């Protein structure tokens, strides 16, 4: 796994700018797990990933990724490759498949 050495980086912290609209002093990081994981996936740096993995663990991150309602194609591919998840297990992939595509002319 790409971030397999995350335990060596226990001093890493998620940048406050990723969660700018929340009061981080009162934020329940466990209730907001999906939001935190999505923000780190979309805009995070290496230290953000280390902090996220130290906070939730690999399985916690995988479970959160499976529940996120929307991801770009790039983020979806990165998440599947990095965390060894099948696209079919992602909620966002399932909902994308259920939307009808219009024909372009």
VOLOVO-218112 format. One record per residue: residue number from 1; residue in one letter; x, y, z of N, C-alpha, C, O, CB in turn. Coordinates in Angstrom, 3 decimals, m for minus. Glycine has a CB too. Layout:
BEGIN
(NUM A (X Y Z) (X Y Z) (X Y Z) (X Y Z) (X Y Z));
...
//
This chain:
BEGIN
(1 X (0.838 m1.183 0.000) (0.000 0.000 0.000) (0.884 1.248 0.000) (1.977 1.255 0.567) (m0.954 m0.003 1.219));
(2 X (0.401 2.268 m0.630) (1.164 3.497 m0.815) (1.546 4.168 0.503) (2.659 4.681 0.625) (0.375 4.460 m1.657));
(3 X (0.658 4.175 1.484) (0.918 4.837 2.763) (1.105 3.822 3.886) (0.661 4.057 5.010) (m0.224 5.792 3.107));
(4 X (1.745 2.719 3.602) (1.872 1.634 4.579) (2.710 2.015 5.793) (2.619 1.354 6.827) (2.476 0.425 3.919));
(5 X (3.513 3.049 5.697) (4.350 3.481 6.816) (3.677 4.581 7.647) (4.361 5.357 8.315) (5.698 3.977 6.298));
(6 X (2.344 4.649 7.608) (1.640 5.746 8.273) (1.862 5.764 9.781) (1.799 6.833 10.388) (0.164 5.655 7.986));
(7 X (2.116 4.632 10.394) (2.318 4.601 11.855) (3.593 5.328 12.278) (3.700 5.777 13.419) (2.371 3.155 12.347));
(8 X (4.548 5.444 11.374) (5.788 6.174 11.669) (5.553 7.685 11.698) (6.410 8.445 12.146) (6.867 5.832 10.630));
(9 X (4.399 8.105 11.223) (4.089 9.533 11.110) (2.931 9.900 12.042) (1.982 10.568 11.631) (3.739 9.902 9.644));
(10 X (3.017 9.469 13.263) (1.931 9.710 14.218) (1.794 11.177 14.605) (0.783 11.567 15.189) (2.151 8.885 15.461));
(11 X (2.787 11.990 14.292) (2.725 13.417 14.615) (2.042 14.240 13.519) (1.882 15.452 13.664) (4.125 13.951 14.853));
(12 X (1.644 13.595 12.434) (0.980 14.304 11.334) (m0.418 14.741 11.756) (m1.072 14.089 12.570) (0.904 13.410 10.074));
(13 X (m0.857 15.847 11.193) (m2.194 16.379 11.489) (m2.858 16.811 10.189) (m2.194 17.199 9.228) (m2.116 17.575 12.491));
(14 X (m4.160 16.735 10.185) (m4.924 17.179 9.019) (m4.929 18.706 9.012) (m5.228 19.343 10.022) (m6.391 16.605 9.040));
(15 X (m4.598 19.272 7.870) (m4.545 20.727 7.749) (m5.926 21.337 7.978) (m6.904 20.873 7.392) (m4.005 21.134 6.367));
(16 X (m6.020 22.342 8.799) (m7.315 22.993 9.053) (m7.960 23.556 7.788) (m9.184 23.669 7.722) (m7.138 24.108 10.062));
(17 X (m7.169 23.905 6.799) (m7.733 24.474 5.568) (m8.582 23.458 4.800) (m9.410 23.857 3.981) (m6.609 24.991 4.668));
(18 X (m8.402 22.167 5.039) (m9.242 21.162 4.377) (m10.667 21.182 4.920) (m11.620 20.852 4.214) (m8.638 19.765 4.551));
(19 X (m10.793 21.568 6.169) (m12.100 21.597 6.829) (m12.413 23.022 7.292) (m12.846 23.238 8.424) (m12.133 20.610 8.034));
(20 X (m12.191 23.968 6.419) (m12.258 25.382 6.758) (m13.601 25.816 7.317) (m13.640 26.753 8.115) (m11.946 26.194 5.558));
(21 X (m14.708 25.179 6.936) (m16.019 25.649 7.355) (m16.470 25.080 8.697) (m17.556 25.406 9.177) (m17.027 25.309 6.310));
(22 X (m15.637 24.226 9.306) (m15.979 23.613 10.583) (m15.123 24.179 11.708) (m13.978 24.577 11.493) (m15.814 22.099 10.507));
(23 X (m15.686 24.208 12.896) (m14.944 24.595 14.095) (m14.202 23.343 14.570) (m14.801 22.460 15.185) (m15.905 25.178 15.228));
(24 X (m12.922 23.269 14.290) (m12.156 22.052 14.561) (m12.021 21.738 16.045) (m11.795 20.586 16.414) (m10.792 22.172 13.958));
(25 X (m12.157 22.743 16.895) (m12.083 22.491 18.331) (m13.275 21.680 18.821) (m13.176 20.960 19.814) (m12.003 23.804 19.093));
(26 X (m14.402 21.799 18.121) (m15.621 21.099 18.538) (m16.058 20.033 17.535) (m17.116 19.427 17.704) (m16.745 22.096 18.739));
(27 X (m15.275 19.803 16.516) (m15.630 18.828 15.486) (m15.454 17.413 16.011) (m14.405 17.072 16.559) (m14.777 19.037 14.224));
(28 X (m16.472 16.597 15.846) (m16.381 15.179 16.199) (m15.840 14.441 14.970) (m16.585 14.143 14.036) (m17.790 14.595 16.657));
(29 X (m14.557 14.157 14.982) (m13.898 13.563 13.830) (m14.435 12.162 13.511) (m14.299 11.696 12.380) (m12.404 13.501 14.070));
(30 X (m15.030 11.499 14.476) (m15.570 10.167 14.212) (m16.945 10.231 13.560) (m17.262 9.413 12.697) (m15.649 9.369 15.503));
(31 X (m17.761 11.194 13.966) (m19.060 11.364 13.310) (m18.894 11.931 11.905) (m19.699 11.649 11.017) (m19.965 12.280 14.143));
(32 X (m17.860 12.723 11.708) (m17.627 13.379 10.423) (m16.602 12.623 9.568) (m15.992 13.208 8.674) (m17.156 14.812 10.651));
(33 X (m16.417 11.357 9.834) (m15.391 10.565 9.160) (m15.497 10.651 7.638) (m14.484 10.848 6.967) (m15.487 9.117 9.598));
(34 X (m16.687 10.509 7.087) (m16.831 10.517 5.629) (m16.420 11.850 5.020) (m15.803 11.887 3.956) (m18.264 10.201 5.244));
(35 X (m16.762 12.942 5.693) (m16.384 14.268 5.205) (m14.865 14.426 5.244) (m14.254 14.891 4.281) (m17.067 15.377 6.046));
(36 X (m14.271 14.038 6.357) (m12.814 14.161 6.503) (m12.107 13.328 5.449) (m11.181 13.812 4.798) (m12.363 13.727 7.913));
(37 X (m12.528 12.085 5.271) (m11.892 11.201 4.282) (m12.063 11.759 2.878) (m11.124 11.727 2.083) (m12.483 9.778 4.360));
(38 X (m13.243 12.268 2.563) (m13.464 12.827 1.230) (m12.586 14.048 0.986) (m12.012 14.182 m0.095) (m14.932 13.198 1.048));
(39 X (m12.470 14.933 1.960) (m11.628 16.123 1.797) (m10.160 15.755 1.625) (m9.461 16.336 0.795) (m11.789 17.054 2.997));
(40 X (m9.700 14.792 2.407) (m8.301 14.366 2.273) (m8.090 13.737 0.908) (m7.070 13.986 0.266) (m7.909 13.368 3.395));
(41 X (m9.030 12.930 0.456) (m8.906 12.305 m0.868) (m8.868 13.357 m1.963) (m8.056 13.263 m2.883) (m10.066 11.330 m1.119));
(42 X (m9.727 14.348 m1.877) (m9.822 15.370 m2.925) (m8.653 16.352 m2.921) (m8.149 16.719 m3.982) (m11.109 16.133 m2.771));
(43 X (m8.219 16.780 m1.731) (m7.260 17.885 m1.658) (m6.080 17.652 m0.732) (m5.274 18.555 m0.513) (m7.960 19.106 m1.227));
(44 X (m5.973 16.443 m0.185) (m4.975 16.200 0.844) (m3.557 16.038 0.325) (m3.316 15.653 m0.819) (m5.344 14.998 1.602));
(45 X (m2.644 16.347 1.211) (m1.218 16.114 0.975) (m0.821 14.853 1.728) (m1.644 14.251 2.417) (m0.346 17.345 1.429));
(46 X (0.409 14.465 1.599) (0.882 13.236 2.219) (0.638 13.227 3.733) (0.164 12.227 4.273) (2.364 13.048 1.930));
(47 X (0.955 14.320 4.417) (0.739 14.381 5.865) (m0.733 14.249 6.231) (m1.060 13.688 7.277) (1.288 15.684 6.420));
(48 X (m1.620 14.755 5.389) (m3.056 14.614 5.637) (m3.466 13.146 5.566) (m4.276 12.679 6.367) (m3.868 15.447 4.621));
(49 X (m2.904 12.430 4.608) (m3.188 11.000 4.493) (m2.672 10.240 5.710) (m3.363 9.374 6.246) (m2.564 10.433 3.215));
(50 X (m1.451 10.569 6.146) (m0.910 9.917 7.335) (m1.797 10.179 8.551) (m2.093 9.260 9.315) (0.521 10.403 7.607));
(51 X (m2.215 11.416 8.730) (m3.066 11.761 9.869) (m4.399 11.025 9.785) (m4.882 10.503 10.789) (m3.300 13.282 9.928));
(52 X (m4.991 10.981 8.604) (m6.263 10.293 8.410) (m6.131 8.803 8.737) (m6.994 8.234 9.406) (m6.758 10.481 6.964));
(53 X (m5.064 8.179 8.271) (m4.866 6.755 8.531) (m4.583 6.493 10.007) (m5.022 5.474 10.539) (m3.722 6.215 7.677));
(54 X (m3.872 7.374 10.671) (m3.646 7.209 12.104) (m4.935 7.404 12.894) (m5.119 6.787 13.943) (m2.583 8.189 12.589));
(55 X (m5.812 8.243 12.404) (m7.064 8.526 13.082) (m8.086 7.406 12.907) (m8.724 6.996 13.877) (m7.636 9.824 12.577));
(56 X (m8.249 6.908 11.684) (m9.312 5.946 11.379) (m8.823 4.527 11.103) (m9.614 3.585 11.154) (m10.083 6.425 10.200));
(57 X (m7.550 4.360 10.816) (m7.047 3.038 10.435) (m7.379 2.743 8.985) (m8.212 3.420 8.382) (m7.633 1.947 11.346));
(58 X (m6.738 1.747 8.433) (m6.942 1.403 7.020) (m8.379 0.960 6.770) (m9.004 1.399 5.804) (m5.966 0.294 6.587));
(59 X (m8.903 0.098 7.631) (m10.276 m0.388 7.428) (m11.294 0.731 7.600) (m12.286 0.769 6.873) (m10.589 m1.526 8.404));
(60 X (m11.078 1.624 8.524) (m11.989 2.752 8.709) (m12.025 3.653 7.491) (m13.089 4.132 7.100) (m11.589 3.557 9.927));
(61 X (m10.870 3.885 6.889) (m10.802 4.693 5.671) (m11.498 3.965 4.526) (m12.245 4.577 3.764) (m9.332 5.008 5.300));
(62 X (m11.257 2.670 4.402) (m11.929 1.899 3.334) (m13.437 1.974 3.467) (m14.143 2.182 2.480) (m11.481 0.429 3.363));
(63 X (m13.932 1.805 4.683) (m15.377 1.849 4.892) (m15.940 3.235 4.568) (m17.013 3.344 3.975) (m15.717 1.466 6.339));
(64 X (m15.236 4.271 4.945) (m15.683 5.635 4.635) (m15.694 5.866 3.127) (m16.639 6.447 2.592) (m14.774 6.676 5.327));
(65 X (m14.650 5.413 2.444) (m14.593 5.592 0.995) (m15.766 4.907 0.301) (m16.289 5.418 m0.689) (m13.276 5.050 0.448));
(66 X (m16.172 3.772 0.809) (m17.297 3.044 0.216) (m18.615 3.788 0.383) (m19.548 3.563 m0.387) (m17.409 1.662 0.837));
(67 X (m18.710 4.665 1.369) (m19.958 5.373 1.668) (m20.054 6.759 1.045) (m21.132 7.353 1.049) (m20.116 5.495 3.143));
(68 X (m18.970 7.284 0.515) (m18.974 8.643 m0.031) (m19.893 8.713 m1.252) (m19.766 7.895 m2.164) (m17.534 9.087 m0.409));
(69 X (m20.819 9.681 m1.283) (m21.803 9.723 m2.364) (m21.282 10.207 m3.717) (m21.867 9.874 m4.747) (m22.916 10.591 m1.956));
(70 X (m20.196 10.984 m3.739) (m19.671 11.458 m5.018) (m18.149 11.532 m4.965) (m17.562 12.004 m3.991) (m20.265 12.838 m5.374));
(71 X (m17.524 11.049 m6.045) (m16.076 11.205 m6.253) (m15.853 11.415 m7.743) (m16.588 10.880 m8.574) (m15.263 9.950 m5.723));
(72 X (m14.851 12.186 m8.066) (m14.480 12.326 m9.472) (m13.873 10.999 m9.938) (m13.492 10.160 m9.122) (m13.472 13.520 m9.683));
(73 X (m13.792 10.827 m11.228) (m13.185 9.604 m11.782) (m11.754 9.434 m11.284) (m11.336 8.331 m10.932) (m13.204 9.639 m13.325));
(74 X (m11.019 10.523 m11.258) (m9.625 10.482 m10.813) (m9.534 10.042 m9.355) (m8.732 9.172 m9.015) (m8.961 11.857 m10.994));
(75 X (m10.354 10.640 m8.497) (m10.342 10.283 m7.077) (m10.803 8.844 m6.862) (m10.266 8.133 m6.012) (m11.232 11.239 m6.280));
(76 X (m11.794 8.425 m7.634) (m12.285 7.056 m7.526) (m11.190 6.055 m7.888) (m10.990 5.067 m7.182) (m13.507 6.854 m8.430));
(77 X (m10.489 6.309 m8.976) (m9.416 5.412 m9.389) (m8.279 5.391 m8.373) (m7.740 4.328 m8.063) (m8.885 5.824 m10.754));
(78 X (m7.914 6.563 m7.854) (m6.856 6.639 m6.853) (m7.252 5.888 m5.583) (m6.445 5.144 m5.027) (m6.534 8.102 m6.526));
(79 X (m8.483 6.077 m5.123) (m8.959 5.408 m3.912) (m8.962 3.888 m4.091) (m8.534 3.151 m3.203) (m10.371 5.901 m3.548));
(80 X (m9.442 3.431 m5.235) (m9.491 1.982 m5.493) (m8.090 1.387 m5.552) (m7.841 0.324 m4.984) (m10.237 1.694 m6.808));
(81 X (m7.185 2.061 m6.228) (m5.815 1.560 m6.358) (m5.081 1.601 m5.019) (m4.428 0.629 m4.638) (m5.046 2.378 m7.402));
(82 X (m5.187 2.710 m4.315) (m4.426 2.914 m3.086) (m4.936 2.057 m1.935) (m4.143 1.527 m1.157) (m4.468 4.369 m2.690));
(83 X (m6.253 1.917 m1.823) (m6.828 1.217 m0.673) (m7.397 m0.145 m1.038) (m8.117 m0.747 m0.241) (m7.909 2.060 m0.047));
(84 X (m7.083 m0.639 m2.231) (m7.467 m1.982 m2.673) (m8.972 m2.221 m2.512) (m9.417 m3.124 m1.803) (m6.684 m3.039 m1.885));
(85 X (m9.724 m1.375 m3.197) (m11.186 m1.457 m3.180) (m11.657 m1.662 m4.615) (m11.090 m1.091 m5.547) (m11.831 m0.164 m2.546));
(86 X (m12.688 m2.470 m4.792) (m13.293 m2.631 m6.116) (m14.228 m1.448 m6.362) (m14.928 m1.000 m5.454) (m14.067 m3.995 m6.229));
(87 X (m14.235 m0.952 m7.584) (m15.126 0.167 m7.917) (m16.578 m0.183 m7.633) (m17.360 0.673 m7.220) (m14.965 0.562 m9.387));
(88 X (m16.931 m1.423 m7.852) (m18.312 m1.862 m7.655) (m18.751 m1.754 m6.201) (m19.949 m1.752 m5.918) (m18.475 m3.290 m8.130));
(89 X (m17.800 m1.664 m5.274) (m18.122 m1.541 m3.851) (m18.355 m0.098 m3.423) (m18.793 0.149 m2.299) (m17.012 m2.138 m3.022));
(90 X (m18.070 0.852 m4.299) (m18.228 2.266 m3.972) (m19.654 2.735 m4.235) (m20.218 2.469 m5.297) (m17.239 3.112 m4.776));
(91 X (m20.221 3.420 m3.280) (m21.567 3.975 m3.424) (m21.648 4.934 m4.608) (m22.623 4.929 m5.359) (m21.986 4.694 m2.139));
(92 X (m20.613 5.756 m4.764) (m20.628 6.743 m5.846) (m20.590 6.064 m7.214) (m21.179 6.573 m8.167) (m19.442 7.706 m5.705));
(93 X (m19.915 4.936 m7.325) (m19.847 4.213 m8.589) (m21.207 3.588 m8.906) (m21.661 3.620 m10.050) (m18.748 3.127 m8.539));
(94 X (m21.843 3.028 m7.897) (m23.167 2.429 m8.096) (m24.180 3.472 m8.530) (m24.972 3.227 m9.440) (m23.644 1.744 m6.816));
(95 X (m24.164 4.635 m7.886) (m25.136 5.662 m8.249) (m24.832 6.238 m9.627) (m25.748 6.623 m10.355) (m25.148 6.780 m7.203));
(96 X (m23.563 6.298 m9.986) (m23.197 6.785 m11.312) (m23.709 5.823 m12.383) (m24.151 6.260 m13.445) (m21.666 6.958 m11.425));
(97 X (m23.653 4.543 m12.117) (m24.116 3.535 m13.072) (m25.634 3.577 m13.237) (m26.151 3.216 m14.294) (m23.678 2.139 m12.621));
(98 X (m26.346 4.010 m12.210) (m27.802 4.010 m12.284) (m28.369 5.232 m13.007) (m29.550 5.246 m13.351) (m28.376 3.938 m10.898));
(99 X (m27.549 6.258 m13.244) (m28.018 7.443 m13.971) (m27.942 7.186 m15.476) (m26.946 6.673 m15.987) (m27.178 8.700 m13.589));
(100 X (m28.988 7.546 m16.148) (m29.011 7.375 m17.598) (m28.142 8.441 m18.264) (m28.157 9.611 m17.881) (m30.460 7.445 m18.134));
(101 X (m27.409 8.016 m19.240) (m26.604 8.954 m20.010) (m27.404 9.384 m21.243) (m28.032 8.561 m21.909) (m25.234 8.316 m20.419));
(102 X (m27.368 10.653 m21.528) (m28.065 11.166 m22.716) (m27.158 11.014 m23.929) (m25.933 11.081 m23.838) (m28.483 12.661 m22.526));
(103 X (m27.803 10.808 m25.051) (m27.032 10.703 m26.299) (m26.554 12.080 m26.708) (m27.280 13.067 m26.598) (m27.878 10.063 m27.435));
(104 X (m25.351 12.128 m27.170) (m24.857 13.412 m27.693) (m24.939 13.362 m29.209) (m24.658 12.333 m29.824) (m23.384 13.707 m27.218));
(105 X (m25.320 14.464 m29.796) (m25.463 14.458 m31.257) (m24.541 15.450 m31.907) (m24.532 15.574 m33.132) (m26.889 14.759 m31.657));
//
